[in-house]
Amino acid sequence: MDVPGIYARCSAAFGERVHLVGDRWGAATGLPGWDVRALVNHLVTEERWTPELFGGATIDQVGDRFDGDLLGEDPLATYDGAAAAALATIREPGATERTVHLSFGDRPGSEYALQLSADHLVHAWDLARALGTDDILDEELVALLLDWYVRETEALYHRIAVIGPRIEVPAGSGPQAELLARFGRVG
């Protein structure tokens, strides 16, 4: 599966759950200090950054433009618009071959798109848990992202402290439990 395809499916997994929120924007999540609205806002923030970073902007050039609550009065429409714009950017020809300027250094666009994919997929699980809906993640996506994460990204995430400690899971717990544990969740 190509990177834009992985991203599209992970974005859809999160988006499907956003469309189940209804009036539960204030529901607690398993993430300290984040309710459902804060969780969705986090992904909207990432999605707003995506066209900027794939367009060659630096962190300093974007600045604080996407700080704060971006969801406004119609969080669902805001989410849908931001998700569509990010997906269109990642699907642009050559997007994953571009260099993106991240806070921890320049990275290939393909790597950044996989980082975003993993964030969408893990947060799809967080959102499902907060809403009490189906929290089973796509097995193929889990396997692809677990392999990528272990080989290429986990050490970096711990070194730059953007993720909490890994949780140990019993042997044989399965790929979803392993991926979630590596992202600090008990699944």
Phi, psi and omega in degrees: 000139180279161184300314177300326177294319177298311180301315182301317181290322178291319177298318179296321179299317178291314182301321177302320181285326175301322181287354176262357186299316183061238181259020185259035181296335180267004181296142179290147172248175176281002181264121184306125176082002182244124167267184182301318180299316180296321179295312179295321178300321177303314180290323176297319177301312178301317182292329176288326177290330188305306179299325180296311184289321176290339176277358176103359180292152174263168177302315180297323180293323178285322177063221184260018184306329184250021176282155175086192183279113179264352189284330177061208185281339181233077185301325181293314179295322178297315178300310182302317180295316180293319180296318180296319180294318179295316180297316179300321179296313182291334178277351179300140177305130178082358183302317184284350175269350181288163173262133176249145183258100182262170182297336181252019175122171179286139181220155173295146178303326179298320179293316179298318179298324177289323175300314178296321179300311180299319179298316178298317184291314180295319178289337172298320177293315178303315182292318177300317178298317180296326183268350182072030180253182182303121182251017177278125182266156179303119185300320181294316178296317179302312182297315180297314184286327176297313179300310179301313184297312181296315184287321194240339195232331187304313181298318178299312181302320179288321180297320181266005173057046175258006181214148180282182182295147175291142177259134179282137176239150178299147176305140179083011182289342178101158184299320180297313179298322180294313178299312180298319180296322179292339175260015173081023181241150175259111184242000000 
